[in-house]
């Protein structure tokens, strides 16, 4: 047994799994620099030339020299891929040709400028995604990157340098790199290179030294590059030690939870959380909590959350959407359930009354989180210009809604005053507060919470002014009246608030009920679809009504995706859309609109995945291309696509089951045929061989009678073999349709006599009785085939009835001629009467052995039906013995036949 110490020295399982997950993936080396001009591309090309000289297959995929002579000299003699030309707005852009690189498949490919943004019609919007595809294909890649382009550091770099960073690379790309080479020079050396014209042209270099390339900025960027490289080396060292089972004081892995709100600061919080997770070497999750029973109608807030989640996924985080009335309690429950070790929240400056009451979100998290450390970061004072525009736009919409609610409140209170005056004039009621409460409830139900609160305060003023002495003033003469007014306003506010919340939640409940009804109707339609095509067209039509825009379904056929259904109908899709569909199917991830693959397409393609793998692709065109899909619509769409995938998989399984049953039946028939052949061929051949051997060895010594018996045995067994082979040939001809049936006029009595005579010759000891009705009408058919049918029936009667005999009857019943053959055997069970006409079905003989090949009755059925007749089996109930095979043929009317 292994000791505890030996167990501790085993390699870390998670580290080994991570190492195994990289199997088959290419290696990535990143040449990292603090700023442009430090020599990243030069160092990368110099190392590539050395490898090329050593015999490694090196190809230059794309390198930007920026007119630097030293860098361009390193490209001489290298194999360089031609760039792909993409037309864009009347001119051609040159981009990295990823398809050419995949077709060439070198051992190492050099792709410069990892953070570059590709042309709009490219497969991927970013070059780092091209590199990811090359790595997944097993190619080794070298690339170059400046530190300011890291996603988590972009905001920090913008604050330090004052220059906005527009092109970014997710941190996970650098974290997953196999090697990181830091190309570093001092700020003074870099500025000197600028002045010498080795980085930019003189005029550009002069402007750069005045803005970005200042000693302060370059020092800050250099520090960020050194820190990032040191963190990466530390992670690599830790992974190596864990994989090698080297002892060390390993700490438990951290799990960071980052809380974001629906505001412009969400992306900043995510970036900060990403940097903290990188420093902690921790897994992390980004969480947003929405009010329970409330669907966000502010498009700006929906966009803030969607963009923050997409950024978090690019940075390598998980995401989760929660819904609860108590956001703080729900986050802490989630944190404890998911074993979160640290929480990070942002804290804005907030309003004075919130700070005074200590009711802000960050304060409550800190107060209630007694066992989990909390990081609080300061949010910026002002939102970004784009966020400000969105907020102003939404404020305009909100202002219009508030105006409608306020006008409704004024109108409701005015009506309440009128009703109160009328009631006071007629009934002289002492208290009319209920009338005003009714106005508050009407506003809450019709306009929502804000209108109800406004109606509460307006009712307070109106009730005091018009109905409390002294009237037409806002003064109160009696203390009890003042108390009544205060109680009234509190009750009105509370009642209006509750009714307003009910009104707001009812909208969400109604929307969810509608989505649930749509999903139920959708599931019912899919279940009722008889074929796969019907299911696809039903799904396309239903999704189009629910989501708007075109809906496409593509299924794999002969190793290629084909358009299977579309609503509204369309015949084909563009080449770019087909590329996105293929990507979604092969990679099992979304492609197209608002994704990282071909995002400029009008469609988004999602794989239809089941436990057995991808079964197809669905493409949908969004209602509003400029807005993200709302969480409610996303849930409904996901549920419908899952139902569609299940329906497709079910149809495919049914087809596979049918094919499997057919193969099983064929295998069963093959086994039965081989068994029959082994018996029905081996037995007569053994008899013939034995008789021939005996005659050859002892023929002269045997009596004449014994020799005759042996010769008769040879003749009988040869006839048996002949009939067996004839049955096989007849069945083969029936199944292939090779039998040509003649339509001659036949005399049934003559056919019966011929079959009986043939039977007596084949089985001399068998007794056959015939009963033929006089003046039987003619029937249409083939004389030879009909005689063969009757002989097969008599042969079957001999097998199962033995020498006891059989009887043949022929008579007319209405417009049919009925010919029946009855044996004296043990009979057939009623449940097996239909089975005896199946191929290779064999019943038991009186001695308990299986008889025949099981083809005779099947051949009879095929021949009778080919001649327009019917055949059935009966088990006579009177004698409770024997089996009767009945054939029926229509009477042939000679006159009618001639006329036709």
TORDO-705945 format. One record per residue (C-alpha): residue in one letter; y, x, z. Coordinates in steps of 0.2 Angstrom, whole numbers, plus 5000, padded with zeros to 4 digits. Layout:
! TORDO-705945
AYXZ
...
END
This chain:
! TORDO-705945
X500050005000
X501750064996
X502850115010
X504550035013
X505350205008
X504350204992
X504850034988
X506750084990
X506550224978
X505950104964
X507250084949
X508449934951
X507649794941
X509349724935
X509749894929
X508149904919
X508349734912
X510149784906
X509449934898
X508049834890
X509349714883
X510149854873
X508449884863
X508749874845
X510649884846
X511750024839
X512650144850
X514550134851
X515750284854
X517550244857
X518850374855
X520150314868
X522050374868
X523550334878
X524650304863
X524750324844
X524750504839
X523750584852
X522450634839
X521050504841
X520650484823
X520750674820
X519550704834
X518350564828
X518350634810
X518150814815
X516550764825
X515950654811
X516050804799
X515050914811
X513650784812
X513750764793
X513550954791
X511950944803
X511150814791
X511650654799
X511950504787
X513750474790
X514850354781
X516750324783
X516950134784
X518750124785
X520050254792
X521950244792
X522750414789
X524550344791
X525050484778
X524550624790
X524050774780
X522950844793
X521950684795
X521850654776
X521050824774
X519550784785
X519150644773
X518850764759
X516950764754
X516550614764
X515650464758
X516950324760
X516550134757
X517650044745
X518849914754
X518649734751
X520149654743
X520649484750
X522049384741
X523349314753
X525049234748
X525149314731
X524649484735
X523049574739
X522549644756
X521249784759
X520049754773
X518449834779
X516949774769
X515649734782
X514449664769
X514449834760
X514149924777
X512649814781
X511949844764
X512250034765
X511550044783
X511950224787
X511450314803
X513250314808
X514850224802
X516650264806
X517750114808
X519550154814
X520850044823
X519649934833
X521149814838
X521649774820
X521849594815
X520949554799
X521649454784
X521449264786
X520049244774
X518949374783
X517349334791
X518049384808
X519849374814
X519749544823
X518949704818
X518149734835
X517049574830
X516549664814
X516049814824
X515049704836
X514049634821
X513649814815
X513049854832
X511949694833
X511249754816
X510649914824
X512050034816
X512850164827
X514750154826
X516250264830
X517950194833
X519650224840
X520750124852
X522350144861
X522450094879
X523849964877
X522649854866
X521449814881
X521549634884
X521749644903
X523049784902
X524149704888
X525249614900
X525449764911
X525949874896
X527149744890
X528049744907
X528049934908
X528649974890
X529549814886
X528549794869
X527449644867
X525649684863
X524949564850
X523349644845
X522049654859
X520249694862
X519149614876
X518749734890
X516949704888
X516949794872
X517449954881
X516349914895
X514849904884
X515250064874
X513850194876
X515150334876
X517050344879
X517950504873
X519750514881
X520850604868
X522350664879
X523950764877
X525450774889
X526950664885
X527950814881
X526750874868
X526650694860
X528550684859
X528550864851
X527250804838
X528450654834
X529950774831
X528850874820
X528450724809
X526550734813
X526450554819
X527750454810
X529050484796
X530650554803
X531650394803
X530250294811
X529950444824
X531750444829
X531750254833
X530050274842
X530750404854
X532150294858
X531050144862
X529150154865
X528850344866
X529850384881
X529250504895
X529150354907
X528150244896
X526950384890
X526650434908
X526250254913
X525050234898
X524250404901
X523850344919
X523150184913
X522050274900
X521450404913
X521050264926
X520050164913
X519050314908
X518750354926
X518150184930
X517050184914
X516250354919
X515950284937
X515050134930
X513950244919
X513550354933
X513050204944
X511950134931
X511050294928
X510750314947
X510050144948
X508950164933
X508250324939
X507950254957
X509050394965
X509550344982
X511350304987
X512350194998
X512350044985
X513349894990
X512949714987
X513749664970
X515349564972
X515649394964
X517449354960
X518149174958
X519849154950
X520748994952
X521848934938
X523048784936
X523648694921
X525148794918
X525948934908
X525349064921
X523549034919
X523249174906
X524249294917
X523049244932
X521549274921
X522049444915
X522449494933
X520749434938
X519949534924
X520749694930
X520149654948
X518449614942
X518349784932
X518949884947
X517649794959
X516349804945
X516049624949
X515449474940
X516749344940
X517049154935
X518649064931
X518748894938
X519948744935
X519948584946
X520648424939
X520948274949
X519448164950
X519548004940
X521048064930
X521048124912
X522448244908
X523648164895
X524848304894
X524348404879
X525348564885
X524248564901
X522648544891
X523148684880
X523548804894
X521848774902
X520948794885
X521848954881
X521549024898
X519648984897
X519549064880
X520349224886
X519149224901
X517649214889
X518349354879
X518549464895
X516749424899
X516949294913
X516049134915
X517048974916
X516848804925
X517848644925
X517748544942
X518448374946
X518848324964
X520148234974
X520148374986
X520348534975
X520348654989
X518748584997
X517848574980
X518348764976
X517648824993
X516048714991
X515848794974
X516148964980
X514848954994
X513648874982
X513849014969
X513849154982
X515649204978
X516249354989
X518049354984
X519349224978
X520949254969
X522349124967
X524149134961
X525649074972
X527249024963
X528849024973
X528748834974
X529948704980
X530748724997
X529948565004
X528248624999
X528448795008
X529148705023
X527748585025
X526448725020
X525548615008
X525448734993
X523748774986
X523648954990
X524148925008
X522748795010
X521448905002
X521849045014
X521848925029
X520148845025
X519248995018
X518749075035
X517249175028
X517849225010
X519249355007
X520649284997
X521849384985
X523549304982
X524549354967
X526349314963
X526649204948
X528149244937
X529749144939
X529949074921
X528649024909
X528449104892
X529649034878
X528148954869
X527648874886
X529348824889
X529448734872
X527848644876
X528448594893
X530148524886
X529148424873
X528048354887
X529548314898
X530348214884
X528748114882
X528748094901
X530548044902
X530247904889
X528747844900
X529847854916
X531247754907
X530047614902
X529347614920
X531047604928
X531647464916
X530047374921
X530447394939
X532247334938
X531647184928
X530247144940
X531447154955
X532747044946
X531346914943
X530846924961
X532646894967
X532846744955
X531146674962
X531746714980
X533346624977
X532446474970
X531246464984
X532546484997
X533546344989
X532146224989
X531046275004
X532146385015
X530846505019
X531146625033
X530346775025
X530246815006
X529546995007
X527846944999
X528846894983
X529447074982
X527747144986
X527147044971
X528447134960
X527847304966
X526047264962
X526547204945
X527447364941
X525947464948
X524747374937
X525847374921
X526747544922
X525847654935
X526247744951
X528047794947
X528647624942
X527847554958
X528747674969
X530347634960
X530047454962
X529747474981
X531447554984
X532347434973
X531447284982
X532047364998
X533847364993
X533747194984
X532947104999
X534147175011
X535647135000
X535146954995
X534146885009
X534546975026
X536046925035
X537446965032
X536946935014
X537847025000
X537947185010
X536847325014
X537147315033
X535847245045
X536447135060
X534847125070
X533747265075
X532147165072
X532747135054
X532947325052
X531247355059
X530547225046
X531447315032
X530747485037
X528947405038
X529247325022
X529747475012
X528247575020
X527047435015
X527747424998
X527647604995
X525847615001
X525347464991
X526147524976
X525447694977
X523647624979
X523847504965
X524647634954
X523247754957
X522047614953
X522947584937
X522947774932
X521047784937
X520647624927
X521147704911
X520047854914
X518547744919
X518847634904
X518847794893
X517247854901
X516447684899
X516847684881
X516147854879
X514547804888
X514347654877
X514647754862
X513247874868
X512047734872
X512347654855
X512147824847
X510547854856
X509847684851
X510247714833
X509447884832
X507847804841
X507747664828
X507947784813
X506247784804
X506547944795
X507448104797
X508748064783
X509047894791
X509347984808
X510548114800
X511547984791
X511647874807
X512248024817
X513548074804
X514347904803
X514347884822
X515148054825
X516448024812
X516947864820
X517047944837
X517848114832
X518748074816
X518748184801
X517248244791
X515548264799
X514248374790
X512448414794
X511448564787
X509648594788
X508548744784
X507548724768
X506548864760
X507448994771
X509148924766
X510348804774
X510648644763
X511848504765
X510748364772
X512048224776
X513948204777
X515148064781
X516248024772
X515048074758
X515348244750
X514248344738
X514548524743
X515548634754
X516548794751
X515748964751
X516749004767
X516148854776
X514348894771
X514549064778
X515148994794
X513648874795
X512449014792
X513249114805
X513148974818
X511348944813
X510749134814
X511849184829
X511649014838
X513549014842
X515048914836
X515948964820
X517448904811
X518948824818
X519548894835
X518149014836
X518049204834
X517149184817
X518149124802
X519449034813
X520548974798
X519248854791
X519548664794
X517848644801
X516948704816
X515048724815
X513948714829
X512048754830
X510848614834
X509748704847
X508148644855
X506948734866
X506048784850
X507548864842
X508948804830
X508448664820
X510148634810
X512048644810
X513348514813
X515048544806
X516548434812
X518348424807
X519448394822
X520648244824
X522148364828
X521948544821
X523348604831
X522648544848
X521048594857
X519648474860
X519948384876
X518648404890
X518148224889
X517948234870
X516948394872
X515748314884
X515448174872
X515248284857
X514048404866
X513048254872
X512948174854
X512448344846
X511048364859
X510448194855
X510448234836
X509548404839
X508248304849
X508048174835
X507848314822
X506648404832
X505648244835
X505548214816
X505048394813
X503648374826
X503048214819
X502948304802
X502048444810
X500848334819
X500448244803
X500048404794
X499048464809
X498048304809
X497748324791
X497148514793
X496148454808
X495348324797
X495048444783
X494248564795
X493148424802
X492648374784
X492248554780
X491248574796
X490248414792
X490048464774
X489348634779
X488148554791
X487548424779
X487348564765
X486348674777
X485148524781
X485048434765
X484948594754
X483848694766
X482548554769
X482048514751
X482148704746
X481048754760
X479748614755
X479848674737
X479748854741
X478248824752
X477348714739
X477648844725
X477048994736
X475548894741
X475148854723
X475449034717
X474349114731
X472948984733
X473148874717
X471348924710
X470548894726
X471348724731
X470548554726
X471348464712
X472048324723
X472948444735
X473748534720
X474348364714
X475048324731
X476048484731
X476648454714
X477248284719
X478148354734
X479048474723
X479548334711
X480148224726
X481148364734
X481848414717
X482448234715
X483148234732
X484148394728
X484748314711
X485348154720
X486248264733
X487148364720
X487548214710
X488348134725
X489448284728
X489948284710
X490348094710
X491348114726
X492348254718
X492648154702
X493148004712
X494448104722
X495148194707
X495248034697
X494048104683
X492847954683
X493247844668
X492747664671
X492247554656
X492647374656
X491047304647
X490347124650
X488847154662
X487347044666
X487147064685
X485347014685
X484947154672
X485847284682
X484947234698
X483247244689
X483647414683
X484147484700
X482647404708
X481447484695
X482347654698
X482047634716
X480247594715
X479947754704
X480947864717
X480147784732
X478447714727
X477947664745
X479547564748
X479447374747
X480947294738
X481147104737
X482347024724
X483146854724
X484246824708
X485146654706
X484846584689
X486246584675
X487346714684
X488946734675
X489546894667
X490647024676
X491747164670
X491247344674
X490247504670
X488347474668
X487847654673
X489047664688
X488547484695
X486747534694
X487147694703
X488047594716
X486447484719
X485247634719
X486347724732
X486247564743
X484347554741
X484247744744
X485247714760
X484047564765
X482547684763
X483347814774
X483747694788
X482447564786
X480947674781
X479447604771
X479747424779
X480747384763
X482347304758
X482947144749
X484247124735
X485146954733
X486346904718
X487246744718
X488846664713
X490146614726
X491646524718
X492446644706
X491446794712
X489746864710
X489046924726
X487647064726
X486947114743
X485647244749
X484847214766
X483747344775
X482547324790
X483247464800
X484047464818
X485747404811
X487547454814
X488647424829
X490047304825
X491347444830
X490547554817
X490447434802
X492147504795
X491647684798
X490147694788
X491147694772
X492047854777
X491548024770
X490248114780
X489947974792
X488047974796
X487147844807
X485547874816
X483847854809
X482447764818
X481747934823
X483447984831
X483948114818
X485448104807
X485048054789
X485848104773
X487548184769
X488648034773
X489248024755
X488247884748
X489147734755
X490847824752
X490447844734
X489847664733
X491547604740
X492547714727
X491547654712
X491547474717
X493447474720
X493647574703
X492847424695
X493947294703
X492647244716
X492547244735
X491247304747
X490847274765
X489547304778
X488747164789
X487547164803
X486547004802
X486646904818
X485146794816
X483846934816
X484847054826
X484047184815
X484547274799
X486147304789
X486847214774
X487947294762
X488847154752
X489747194735
X490847064727
X491447064709
X492646934700
X491846824687
X492246874669
X492946724659
X492546774641
X493746654633
X495146704645
X494746884641
X494846864623
X496546774624
X497246904634
END
